[in-house]
């Protein structure tokens, strides 16, 4: 019976943790946020919680790719989605919708 669950676990991981960038961009498309608060926002909205270090790594990569920007506001570093990030999010959503339709 356990082997029946493994493919679903792999699918869940690939659709969540391995594609954390989609969840981050989607959350930032609603409002700017700081990294520590993001995990709670993702958990509230999508019912799963990414690892804190994983989130920081993805933030770093997204910023390096120009999909988000950061700015300090008092003691916190806030992140915002860029125009390029909005386009990437839109394309990611389009791809997922197409795949879901085909499946």
BELBELQUI-V305011 format. One record per pair of residues at least 24 apart in sequence whose C-alpha atoms are under 6 Angstrom apart, sorted by the first residue. I is the first residue (numbers start at 1). GAP is how many residues later the second one is. Records with the same first field share a line. If there is no record, write none. Layout:
I=GAP, GAP
//
This chain:
28=52, 53
32=47, 48
33=45, 46
34=43, 44, 45
//
